[in-house]
């Protein structure tokens, strides 16, 4: 299920964002960004609903996923 951002504590969201940044890997573009800059970019993408926090009840875990990776049945 998609979790609304206002239902997540600041500390929990920060942890999810850091995990997402580390999972996504290394920069290969023209610019390298600090962890803090990446963190702000991810927050902007969350607010813009390009990526989402999703909770998996079977795994009892939450993660950030790109919109295209969310099953259509839970996007609505």
Secondary structure by P-SEA (a helix, b strand, c coil): cccccccccaaaaaaaaaaaaaaaccccccccccaaaaaaaaaaaaaaccbbbbbbccccbbbbbccccccccccc
